[in-house]
Amino acid sequence: MKPNRILASLFCLLLISMSIPPVYAANRDIVQLQTQVDALQHAMTQMKQSFDERMGVMKNLLEQNTDAANKVTAAIDALQVSLNKQQTDRAAQVDQISGQIQALNDTMDELKVRLAKLSKQFEDMQASQQSMAAQQSQAQQQAQAVAQAPPPDVLYNNALRDYNGGKNDLANQEFNDYIKFYPDTDLAGNAYFYLGEISYKAGDYQKAVTNYGLVVQNFASGNKAASAQLKKAYALIELGKQPEATQELKHIVQRYPGTPEATQARDKLRKMGAAPRTR
C-alpha cells in the first residue's frame, strides 16, 4: 500500500508542477525584457541627444545663413542705392552735357549765320569793286571814244543826212554812235526816234516799239515825244496788240491836245471803234 500511496503522491505533485509555470523562466524573460527596455531607452536618449545636437548645429547654421542673407540684402540695398545715385548723377551729367552741346550748336549756328553774312558782304564788296572797275574802265573807254568821236552836231547831222538820203544802214550806225557818245543830250531822243523809224520801215516792229518807247520814257519833253508815242501805237497795231495801241493813242489825246499827233490819234481811234469821249 505504501508504494501505491507514494506513487499517487508523486503523480499529484507531477500534475501540480505541470499546471503551475516555472517561476525561474518567468523571471528570466522579465529580466531580458527589462534589459531590452533599458537598451531602447538608452538608444532613444542617445538619439534625442544627437537630434538636439544636430538641431543646435542646424539652428546655428540657420542663424549664420540668416545673418549672411541679411548682410547680402543690406549689400544689395546699398548697391542699389549706389546705382540709383550713379544713375541720377549720370543723368544730371548727361543733361549738363546735352545742354552744353546744345549751347555749342547754337553758337555754331550763330557763327554760321555771321560767316554767311560776312561772306555775302565780302562778295558784295568784290562785286562792287568789280562793277566800279568795270564802270571806270567803261567810262575811260567812253571818254577815249568821245575824244576820238566827231563833235555831236557833226555826227547827228551826218546821220540825219544819210537817213534822209535813204542810207538807212549807215544812218542806223551813226545814230547808234551818237547815243553811245552823247546819251544825255537833247538830240539823243531824236536819235532814238529815227532808229525807231528805221526799224519800222524795215518791218522790225518790236524793235521799233522799244526805240519809240525810250523816247517817250526818257525824253518826254523833247520835240519827238508825241510823234514817238503815235508811231509806237502804230507799231503795236502791226504786232496785233490793239488794246495796248488803244491805250497809247488815248494817252496822246490826253497829253498832247491840239497837236497834229492828237488829231491823228483820234482818227485812228475812230477807225478802230474806240474813239475817246468828247467833253
SETI-199312 format. One line per 3 residues: for each residue y, z, x of N, C-alpha, C. Coordinates in nm, 3 decimals, m for minus. Last residue first. Layout:
N
Y,Z,X,Y,Z,X,Y,Z,X | ... .
***
This chain:
279
16.591,m12.435,m1.567,16.660,m12.316,m1.617,16.765,m12.355,m1.720 | 16.277,m12.595,m1.587,16.424,m12.606,m1.571,16.488,m12.484,m1.632 | 15.976,m12.549,m1.408,16.055,m12.524,m1.528,16.203,m12.535,m1.497 .
15.836,m12.825,m1.221,15.887,m12.687,m1.234,15.971,m12.672,m1.360 | 15.551,m13.023,m1.308,15.695,m13.015,m1.287,15.742,m12.872,m1.304 | 15.291,m13.120,m1.283,15.319,m12.978,m1.251,15.467,m12.959,m1.224 .
15.203,m13.376,m1.284,15.189,m13.297,m1.407,15.214,m13.151,m1.385 | 15.248,m13.534,m1.075,15.124,m13.456,m1.067,15.103,m13.374,m1.194 | 15.496,m13.628,m1.142,15.386,m13.723,m1.139,15.250,m13.651,m1.136 .
15.637,m13.391,m1.106,15.630,m13.453,m1.239,15.514,m13.551,m1.246 | 15.611,m13.352,m0.833,15.550,m13.254,m0.923,15.536,m13.312,m1.063 | 15.759,m13.568,m0.743,15.617,m13.560,m0.712,15.544,m13.462,m0.804 .
16.014,m13.502,m0.838,15.949,m13.626,m0.884,15.798,m13.620,m0.859 | 16.056,m13.265,m0.696,16.050,m13.263,m0.843,15.978,m13.387,m0.895 | 16.061,m13.370,m0.433,15.958,m13.271,m0.469,15.943,m13.264,m0.620 .
16.286,m13.529,m0.437,16.156,m13.593,m0.418,16.043,m13.498,m0.459 | 16.475,m13.322,m0.466,16.463,m13.427,m0.568,16.326,m13.495,m0.559 | 16.438,m13.184,m0.230,16.411,m13.115,m0.356,16.393,m13.216,m0.468 .
16.519,m13.379,m0.045,16.380,m13.333,m0.042,16.343,m13.261,m0.172 | 16.790,m13.401,m0.097,16.703,m13.514,m0.131,16.556,m13.471,m0.133 | 16.903,m13.086,m0.243,16.876,m13.173,m0.129,16.789,m13.291,m0.174 .
16.925,m12.911,m0.453,17.034,m13.007,m0.432,17.014,m13.100,m0.315 | 16.757,m12.636,m0.297,16.805,m12.704,m0.418,16.922,m12.799,m0.384 | 16.548,m12.531,m0.115,16.647,m12.632,m0.077,16.698,m12.707,m0.200 .
16.384,m12.339,m0.233,16.454,m12.310,m0.107,16.570,m12.407,m0.078 | 16.281,m12.450,m0.472,16.346,m12.319,m0.473,16.432,m12.296,m0.349 | 16.174,m12.694,m0.393,16.272,m12.691,m0.501,16.349,m12.560,m0.501 .
15.992,m12.599,m0.201,16.103,m12.686,m0.159,16.214,m12.683,m0.264 | 15.811,m12.458,m0.358,15.893,m12.384,m0.261,16.012,m12.468,m0.216 | 15.692,m12.668,m0.493,15.773,m12.571,m0.568,15.860,m12.489,m0.475 .
15.554,m12.785,m0.279,15.660,m12.859,m0.349,15.751,m12.766,m0.428 | 15.367,m12.583,m0.216,15.467,m12.624,m0.117,15.584,m12.696,m0.185 | 15.216,m12.582,m0.453,15.288,m12.461,m0.411,15.398,m12.496,m0.311 .
15.105,m12.837,m0.445,15.195,m12.798,m0.554,15.277,m12.676,m0.518 | 14.940,m12.809,m0.220,15.053,m12.903,m0.217,15.155,m12.868,m0.325 | 14.754,m12.630,m0.315,14.840,m12.590,m0.204,14.961,m12.682,m0.195 .
14.639,m12.788,m0.523,14.703,m12.659,m0.552,14.797,m12.613,m0.440 | 14.543,m13.024,m0.377,14.655,m13.031,m0.470,14.717,m12.895,m0.500 | 14.404,m13.125,m0.135,14.437,m12.985,m0.161,14.560,m12.977,m0.251 .
14.336,m13.370,m0.035,14.275,m13.328,m0.160,14.301,m13.183,m0.194 | 14.469,m13.465,0.180,14.347,m13.389,0.210,14.277,m13.341,0.083 | 14.690,m13.570,0.056,14.596,m13.663,0.117,14.463,m13.594,0.150 .
14.815,m13.330,m0.007,14.765,m13.415,m0.115,14.663,m13.513,m0.061 | 14.886,m13.248,0.249,14.788,m13.169,0.174,14.731,m13.248,0.058 | 15.079,m13.441,0.305,14.956,m13.439,0.385,14.847,m13.358,0.314 .
15.276,m13.367,0.121,15.213,m13.498,0.110,15.079,m13.501,0.186 | 15.342,m13.113,0.222,15.285,m13.123,0.087,15.215,m13.258,0.069 | 15.450,m13.194,0.467,15.331,m13.108,0.468,15.262,m13.114,0.332 .
15.677,m13.326,0.381,15.570,m13.407,0.439,15.439,m13.327,0.450 | 15.818,m13.099,0.291,15.784,m13.206,0.198,15.668,m13.290,0.252 | 15.846,m12.956,0.529,15.768,m12.896,0.420,15.729,m13.002,0.317 .
16.002,m13.136,0.678,15.870,m13.098,0.727,15.785,m13.038,0.616 | 16.237,m13.148,0.528,16.156,m13.268,0.541,16.013,m13.234,0.586 | 16.324,m12.882,0.567,16.294,m12.931,0.433,16.205,m13.054,0.438 .
16.350,m12.875,0.856,16.264,m12.781,0.785,16.225,m12.834,0.648 | 16.519,m13.015,1.020,16.398,m13.084,0.979,16.306,m12.996,0.893 | 16.726,m12.860,1.103,16.761,m12.972,1.014,16.637,m13.050,0.966 .
16.628,m12.508,1.086,16.655,m12.636,1.152,16.677,m12.748,1.053 | 16.548,m12.273,0.979,16.690,m12.306,0.966,16.727,m12.439,1.032 | 16.282,m12.257,1.044,16.318,m12.266,0.903,16.465,m12.304,0.882 .
16.101,m12.280,1.262,16.235,m12.341,1.267,16.286,m12.364,1.124 | 15.853,m12.170,1.220,15.930,m12.124,1.336,16.072,m12.179,1.342 | 15.756,m12.276,0.971,15.738,m12.135,1.007,15.835,m12.089,1.116 .
15.817,m12.545,0.963,15.857,m12.459,0.851,15.853,m12.312,0.892 | 15.701,m12.628,1.208,15.844,m12.647,1.185,15.893,m12.552,1.077 | 15.436,m12.565,1.162,15.506,m12.499,1.271,15.658,m12.514,1.257 .
15.374,m12.745,0.954,15.378,m12.601,0.927,15.450,m12.523,1.035 | 15.371,m12.987,1.089,15.475,m12.963,0.989,15.489,m12.814,0.961 | 15.138,m12.935,1.245,15.268,m12.957,1.310,15.384,m12.935,1.213 .
14.939,m12.903,1.042,14.963,m12.799,1.142,15.101,m12.815,1.204 | 14.950,m13.146,0.903,14.981,m13.021,0.832,15.014,m12.911,0.931 | 14.862,m13.314,1.111,14.998,m13.329,1.059,15.041,m13.202,0.986 .
14.601,m13.235,1.133,14.691,m13.209,1.247,14.836,m13.222,1.204 | 14.519,m13.332,0.882,14.506,m13.189,0.914,14.597,m13.152,1.030 | 14.560,m13.608,0.895,14.643,m13.527,0.805,14.634,m13.377,0.835 .
14.563,m13.855,1.068,14.513,m13.722,1.104,14.594,m13.619,1.024 | 14.674,m14.101,1.029,14.571,m14.057,0.933,14.508,m13.923,0.968 | 14.884,m14.178,1.181,14.751,m14.207,1.236,14.639,m14.164,1.141 .
15.093,m14.077,1.034,15.077,m14.223,1.038,14.939,m14.261,1.091 | 15.052,m13.806,1.094,15.042,m13.853,0.955,15.019,m14.004,0.952 | 15.099,m13.796,1.367,14.965,m13.763,1.318,14.947,m13.816,1.176 .
15.374,m13.863,1.369,15.278,m13.948,1.441,15.137,m13.923,1.391 | 15.474,m13.650,1.219,15.489,m13.786,1.170,15.390,m13.881,1.237 | 15.419,m13.434,1.389,15.356,m13.440,1.258,15.362,m13.580,1.199 .
15.592,m13.507,1.596,15.447,m13.502,1.623,15.368,m13.505,1.493 | 15.828,m13.470,1.459,15.788,m13.607,1.495,15.640,m13.613,1.536 | 15.822,m13.188,1.435,15.827,m13.274,1.316,15.779,m13.415,1.349 .
15.823,m13.101,1.699,15.705,m13.074,1.616,15.702,m13.166,1.493 | 16.083,m13.191,1.762,15.968,m13.248,1.833,15.840,m13.223,1.754 | 16.239,m13.031,1.599,16.237,m13.175,1.573,16.118,m13.241,1.640 .
16.189,m12.789,1.727,16.146,m12.806,1.588,16.140,m12.953,1.551 | 16.315,m12.839,1.970,16.170,m12.822,1.969,16.115,m12.836,1.828 | 16.586,m12.837,1.938,16.520,m12.966,1.925,16.368,m12.956,1.931 .
16.653,m12.575,1.993,16.657,m12.621,1.854,16.583,m12.752,1.835 | 16.419,m12.424,2.231,16.543,m12.495,2.194,16.537,m12.539,2.050 | 16.186,m12.315,2.322,16.277,m12.228,2.247,16.408,m12.297,2.207 .
16.032,m12.484,2.480,15.980,m12.444,2.347,16.080,m12.367,2.262 | 16.046,m12.688,2.700,16.162,m12.631,2.631,16.123,m12.585,2.490 | 15.797,m12.771,2.799,15.901,m12.728,2.893,16.017,m12.655,2.825 .
15.645,m12.822,2.568,15.589,m12.746,2.678,15.698,m12.689,2.768 | 15.810,m12.982,2.414,15.771,m12.850,2.362,15.717,m12.761,2.472 | 15.817,m13.202,2.590,15.941,m13.132,2.554,15.910,m12.991,2.503 .
15.553,m13.279,2.593,15.614,m13.231,2.718,15.741,m13.154,2.687 | 15.530,m13.365,2.327,15.449,m13.250,2.374,15.506,m13.193,2.503 | 15.702,m13.586,2.342,15.736,m13.474,2.253,15.656,m13.348,2.292 .
15.554,m13.743,2.523,15.689,m13.696,2.559,15.732,m13.580,2.469 | 15.317,m13.798,2.388,15.313,m13.727,2.515,15.448,m13.667,2.549 | 15.425,m13.938,2.167,15.346,m13.816,2.147,15.340,m13.733,2.275 .
15.537,m14.160,2.291,15.625,m14.063,2.226,15.552,m13.931,2.204 | 15.303,m14.289,2.373,15.398,m14.243,2.474,15.491,m14.137,2.416 | 15.194,m14.338,2.118,15.118,m14.264,2.220,15.210,m14.207,2.325 .
15.395,m14.488,1.983,15.357,m14.355,1.936,15.280,m14.274,2.041 | 15.616,m14.687,1.998,15.527,m14.646,2.107,15.481,m14.501,2.081 | 15.805,m14.763,1.817,15.665,m14.780,1.781,15.567,m14.745,1.891 .
16.063,m14.700,1.870,16.018,m14.830,1.917,15.870,m14.854,1.888 | 16.084,m14.443,1.784,16.148,m14.546,1.702,16.104,m14.686,1.743 | 15.946,m14.332,2.003,15.894,m14.318,1.867,15.953,m14.425,1.776 .
16.112,m14.393,2.219,15.978,m14.452,2.215,15.916,m14.442,2.076 | 16.336,m14.241,2.140,16.349,m14.385,2.158,16.212,m14.453,2.151 | 16.230,m13.984,2.147,16.276,m14.038,2.020,16.289,m14.190,2.026 .
16.173,m13.961,2.421,16.064,m13.950,2.324,16.105,m14.011,2.191 | 16.432,m13.987,2.529,16.329,m14.082,2.566,16.215,m14.082,2.464 | 16.551,m13.760,2.414,16.600,m13.893,2.378,16.497,m14.002,2.415 .
16.403,m13.555,2.542,16.398,m13.571,2.396,16.443,m13.711,2.355 | 16.469,m13.595,2.815,16.329,m13.602,2.772,16.320,m13.625,2.621 | 16.751,m13.563,2.806,16.695,m13.689,2.854,16.551,m13.705,2.803 .
16.773,m13.301,2.717,16.829,m13.408,2.635,16.773,m13.544,2.676 | 16.640,m13.153,2.925,16.590,m13.155,2.787,16.645,m13.270,2.704 | 16.575,m13.328,3.238,16.660,m13.245,3.153,16.618,m13.258,3.007 .
16.230,m13.353,3.351,16.363,m13.411,3.324,16.447,m13.314,3.242 | 16.070,m13.108,3.564,16.081,m13.188,3.442,16.221,m13.247,3.429 | 16.072,m12.940,3.777,16.040,m13.080,3.807,16.059,m13.171,3.686 .
16.134,m12.707,3.653,16.220,m12.750,3.763,16.197,m12.897,3.797 | 15.921,m12.693,3.480,16.055,m12.714,3.425,16.151,m12.763,3.533 | 15.719,m12.643,3.667,15.716,m12.766,3.589,15.852,m12.798,3.530 .
15.803,m12.397,3.765,15.794,m12.509,3.858,15.796,m12.642,3.782 | 15.783,m12.257,3.526,15.913,m12.266,3.593,15.914,m12.383,3.691 | 15.512,m12.284,3.480,15.605,m12.343,3.386,15.743,m12.359,3.448 .
15.414,m12.144,3.699,15.381,m12.287,3.685,15.479,m12.356,3.590 | 15.524,m11.895,3.637,15.562,m11.963,3.762,15.535,m12.112,3.755 | 15.397,m11.849,3.396,15.543,m11.857,3.399,15.591,m11.927,3.526 .
15.135,m11.842,3.483,15.175,m11.947,3.389,15.327,m11.964,3.390 | 15.147,m11.618,3.647,15.111,m11.747,3.706,15.156,m11.862,3.616 | 15.219,m11.432,3.453,15.308,m11.455,3.565,15.281,m11.590,3.630 .
14.996,m11.451,3.290,15.127,m11.485,3.236,15.227,m11.514,3.348 | 14.801,m11.365,3.470,14.793,m11.500,3.414,14.928,m11.544,3.359 | 14.894,m11.107,3.519,14.884,m11.202,3.631,14.879,m11.345,3.580 .
14.875,m11.006,3.265,15.006,m11.013,3.329,15.006,m11.112,3.444 | 14.599,m11.028,3.234,14.687,m11.101,3.144,14.827,m11.116,3.205 | 14.515,m10.859,3.438,14.477,m10.999,3.442,14.567,m11.083,3.354 .
14.629,m10.622,3.343,14.670,m10.675,3.473,14.636,m10.823,3.484 | 14.492,m10.602,3.101,14.639,m10.613,3.102,14.688,m10.670,3.233 | 14.232,m10.577,3.193,14.266,m10.692,3.111,14.418,m10.714,3.108 .
14.260,m10.336,3.332,14.222,m10.457,3.404,14.261,m10.582,3.326 | 14.330,m10.172,3.118,14.424,m10.188,3.230,14.391,m10.314,3.308 | 14.100,m10.196,2.965,14.227,m10.242,2.910,14.329,m10.265,3.020 .
13.918,m10.080,3.142,13.902,m10.220,3.105,14.031,m10.278,3.049 | 14.026,m9.821,3.144,14.019,m9.898,3.269,14.005,m10.047,3.240 | 13.993,m9.753,2.878,14.128,m9.758,2.933,14.131,m9.841,3.062 .
13.714,m9.763,2.868,13.792,m9.853,2.784,13.934,m9.867,2.838 | 13.654,m9.562,3.050,13.609,m9.698,3.079,13.689,m9.799,2.998 | 13.767,m9.347,2.914,13.821,m9.384,3.044,13.781,m9.527,3.081 .
13.602,m9.351,2.688,13.747,m9.371,2.673,13.809,m9.415,2.805 | 13.356,m9.299,2.809,13.375,m9.424,2.736,13.523,m9.456,2.718 | 13.410,m9.046,2.911,13.382,m9.154,3.004,13.402,m9.290,2.936 .
13.442,m8.906,2.673,13.555,m8.917,2.766,13.536,m9.033,2.863 | 13.183,m8.938,2.575,13.296,m8.989,2.499,13.417,m9.007,2.589 | 13.041,m8.808,2.776,13.015,m8.950,2.749,13.131,m9.013,2.673 .
13.142,m8.551,2.748,13.168,m8.624,2.872,13.145,m8.774,2.853 | 13.037,m8.492,2.498,13.183,m8.496,2.516,13.220,m8.573,2.641 | 12.767,m8.499,2.562,12.821,m8.594,2.464,12.972,m8.607,2.478 .
12.759,m8.285,2.742,12.725,m8.420,2.789,12.780,m8.525,2.693 | 12.825,m8.076,2.573,12.914,m8.107,2.685,12.889,m8.248,2.735 | 12.602,m8.088,2.408,12.736,m8.109,2.351,12.835,m8.147,2.461 .
12.404,m8.030,2.597,12.403,m8.159,2.528,12.539,m8.191,2.468 | 12.480,m7.770,2.665,12.483,m7.875,2.768,12.484,m8.014,2.704 | 12.434,m7.649,2.418,12.571,m7.649,2.474,12.585,m7.757,2.582 .
12.160,m7.687,2.403,12.247,m7.749,2.304,12.390,m7.757,2.353 | 12.082,m7.528,2.620,12.054,m7.672,2.622,12.143,m7.745,2.522 | 12.168,m7.278,2.529,12.226,m7.333,2.650,12.205,m7.484,2.658 .
12.002,m7.254,2.303,12.147,m7.256,2.288,12.217,m7.315,2.409 | 11.756,m7.251,2.432,11.787,m7.359,2.339,11.938,m7.370,2.316 | 11.782,m7.013,2.574,11.771,m7.140,2.649,11.804,m7.258,2.558 .
11.794,m6.838,2.358,11.905,m6.844,2.451,11.904,m6.976,2.529 | 11.547,m6.887,2.240,11.669,m6.912,2.164,11.790,m6.925,2.256 | 11.385,m6.807,2.453,11.380,m6.946,2.407,11.505,m6.980,2.328 .
11.455,m6.537,2.466,11.483,m6.623,2.581,11.483,m6.770,2.540 | 11.360,m6.457,2.217,11.503,m6.443,2.246,11.542,m6.533,2.364 | 11.093,m6.514,2.259,11.165,m6.583,2.152,11.315,m6.576,2.175 .
11.042,m6.335,2.465,11.033,m6.479,2.491,11.106,m6.560,2.384 | 11.079,m6.094,2.329,11.166,m6.126,2.443,11.164,m6.275,2.472 | 10.875,m6.124,2.140,11.014,m6.110,2.096,11.110,m6.147,2.208 .
10.657,m6.137,2.313,10.687,m6.250,2.227,10.830,m6.245,2.177 | 10.679,m5.885,2.432,10.692,m6.004,2.515,10.725,m6.127,2.430 | 10.636,m5.728,2.206,10.764,m5.719,2.277,10.786,m5.842,2.364 .
10.376,m5.809,2.147,10.483,m5.832,2.049,10.620,m5.827,2.115 | 10.250,m5.717,2.380,10.252,m5.861,2.347,10.363,m5.894,2.247 | 10.293,m5.441,2.353,10.348,m5.513,2.469,10.357,m5.663,2.442 .
10.152,m5.398,2.119,10.296,m5.369,2.122,10.363,m5.443,2.236 | 9.901,m5.470,2.213,9.961,m5.546,2.104,10.112,m5.525,2.100 | 9.864,m5.272,2.406,9.868,m5.413,2.448,9.933,m5.500,2.340 .
9.859,m5.049,2.243,9.965,m5.062,2.345,9.980,m5.206,2.390 | 9.631,m5.113,2.095,9.760,m5.097,2.027,9.876,m5.113,2.125 | 9.444,m5.115,2.304,9.468,m5.238,2.228,9.602,m5.231,2.156 .
9.459,m4.847,2.381,9.494,m4.951,2.478,9.525,m5.082,2.408 | 9.370,m4.727,2.147,9.505,m4.699,2.194,9.552,m4.806,2.293 | 9.111,m4.833,2.148,9.202,m4.862,2.037,9.347,m4.839,2.078 .
9.016,m4.717,2.383,9.024,m4.864,2.373,9.120,m4.905,2.262 | 9.033,m4.449,2.307,9.111,m4.496,2.421,9.127,m4.649,2.417 | 8.852,m4.453,2.094,8.992,m4.416,2.070,9.082,m4.465,2.184 .
8.622,m4.519,2.235,8.673,m4.610,2.132,8.819,m4.581,2.101 | 8.600,m4.295,2.398,8.619,m4.427,2.460,8.676,m4.527,2.359 | 8.565,m4.103,2.201,8.682,m4.095,2.290,8.711,m4.231,2.354 .
8.322,m4.202,2.098,8.440,m4.191,2.011,8.568,m4.185,2.093 | 8.159,m4.177,2.321,8.187,m4.311,2.267,8.310,m4.311,2.176 | 8.165,m3.900,2.343,8.216,m3.982,2.453,8.251,m4.124,2.403 .
8.050,m3.833,2.099,8.186,m3.788,2.127,8.248,m3.872,2.239 | 7.801,m3.953,2.140,7.886,m3.997,2.030,8.030,m3.957,2.052 | 7.710,m3.805,2.357,7.733,m3.948,2.374,7.824,m4.003,2.265 .
7.694,m3.557,2.227,7.782,m3.572,2.343,7.817,m3.719,2.366 | 7.507,m3.621,2.037,7.639,m3.578,1.995,7.740,m3.595,2.106 | 7.293,m3.682,2.205,7.348,m3.787,2.120,7.487,m3.751,2.071 .
7.254,m3.425,2.317,7.288,m3.540,2.404,7.352,m3.651,2.322 | 7.197,m3.285,2.085,7.312,m3.247,2.166,7.356,m3.363,2.255 | 6.966,m3.417,2.007,7.082,m3.421,1.919,7.208,m3.384,1.994 .
6.804,m3.341,2.221,6.840,m3.483,2.204,6.961,m3.498,2.112 | 6.786,m3.067,2.172,6.842,m3.117,2.298,6.889,m3.262,2.284 | 6.671,m3.068,1.921,6.804,m3.011,1.937,6.869,m3.062,2.065 .
6.429,m3.187,1.990,6.518,m3.255,1.895,6.660,m3.203,1.908 | 6.325,m2.989,2.157,6.351,m3.123,2.211,6.447,m3.200,2.121 | 6.309,m2.783,1.970,6.393,m2.766,2.088,6.428,m2.901,2.149 .
6.129,m2.898,1.793,6.262,m2.863,1.746,6.358,m2.848,1.862 | 5.909,m2.924,1.963,5.968,m3.044,1.906,6.110,m3.016,1.857 | 5.860,m2.655,2.017,5.899,m2.744,2.127,5.966,m2.872,2.073 .
5.794,m2.574,1.758,5.907,m2.512,1.828,5.955,m2.601,1.941 | 5.569,m2.729,1.714,5.688,m2.750,1.632,5.811,m2.690,1.696 | 5.404,m2.616,1.904,5.440,m2.758,1.917,5.565,m2.788,1.835 .
5.385,m2.360,1.800,5.442,m2.379,1.933,5.489,m2.523,1.952 | 5.261,m2.416,1.558,5.396,m2.357,1.557,5.462,m2.373,1.692 | 5.021,m2.517,1.658,5.109,m2.604,1.579,5.250,m2.549,1.575 .
4.922,m2.290,1.782,4.948,m2.411,1.863,5.043,m2.505,1.789 | 4.895,m2.125,1.561,4.987,m2.088,1.669,5.023,m2.210,1.753 | 4.701,m2.271,1.421,4.834,m2.249,1.361,4.935,m2.212,1.468 .
4.489,m2.254,1.601,4.548,m2.386,1.570,4.686,m2.373,1.508 | 4.445,m1.978,1.589,4.482,m2.041,1.718,4.548,m2.177,1.693 | 4.371,m1.951,1.331,4.494,m1.887,1.375,4.543,m1.946,1.502 .
4.131,m2.089,1.341,4.239,m2.139,1.256,4.373,m2.080,1.297 | 3.989,m1.921,1.511,4.014,m2.062,1.552,4.129,m2.120,1.472 | 3.984,m1.694,1.357,4.050,m1.692,1.490,4.084,m1.832,1.533 .
3.839,m1.789,1.143,3.977,m1.740,1.123,4.053,m1.740,1.253 | 3.597,m1.841,1.262,3.676,m1.951,1.203,3.821,m1.912,1.184 | 3.523,m1.582,1.339,3.541,m1.685,1.443,3.623,m1.801,1.388 .
3.490,m1.455,1.095,3.595,m1.411,1.188,3.623,m1.516,1.293 | 3.267,m1.589,0.997,3.395,m1.596,0.929,3.506,m1.554,1.021 | 3.061,m1.510,1.173,3.101,m1.653,1.165,3.236,m1.665,1.098 .
3.055,m1.241,1.122,3.091,m1.287,1.257,3.136,m1.430,1.253 | 2.958,m1.217,0.869,3.094,m1.173,0.899,3.139,m1.228,1.031 | 2.768,m1.445,0.682,2.777,m1.363,0.804,2.922,m1.337,0.836 .
2.741,m1.392,0.332,2.772,m1.472,0.453,2.789,m1.383,0.570 | 2.471,m1.290,0.138,2.598,m1.242,0.198,2.624,m1.324,0.324 | 2.217,m1.396,0.076,2.323,m1.401,m0.025,2.458,m1.360,0.032 .
2.058,m1.340,0.296,2.082,m1.479,0.262,2.197,m1.491,0.163 | 2.036,m1.067,0.294,2.107,m1.132,0.409,2.139,m1.276,0.378 | 1.894,m1.032,0.061,2.032,m0.979,0.072,2.106,m1.046,0.183 .
1.650,m1.146,0.132,1.729,m1.201,0.022,1.874,m1.156,0.031 | 1.576,m0.971,0.332,1.597,m1.113,0.364,1.681,m1.177,0.255 | 1.544,m0.737,0.197,1.651,m0.747,0.298,1.682,m0.892,0.331 .
1.328,m0.815,0.044,1.456,m0.781,m0.022,1.570,m0.791,0.076 | 1.137,m0.842,0.242,1.172,m0.958,0.160,1.304,m0.935,0.089 | 1.115,m0.582,0.336,1.168,m0.688,0.426,1.213,m0.811,0.347 .
1.010,m0.468,0.115,1.142,m0.424,0.162,1.205,m0.530,0.251 | 0.764,m0.590,0.101,0.860,m0.606,m0.010,1.000,m0.568,0.032 | 0.653,m0.504,0.336,0.679,m0.648,0.319,0.780,m0.671,0.207 .
0.631,m0.237,0.277,0.715,m0.279,0.391,0.751,m0.425,0.377 | 0.462,m0.244,0.066,0.598,m0.194,0.045,0.691,m0.240,0.156 | 0.235,m0.334,0.199,0.292,m0.415,0.090,0.436,m0.371,0.062 .
0.175,m0.128,0.376,0.213,m0.260,0.426,0.275,m0.343,0.318 | 0.118,0.072,0.186,0.233,0.081,0.273,0.270,m0.052,0.328 | m0.120,0.000,0.084,0.000,0.000,0.000,0.122,0.000,0.086 .
***
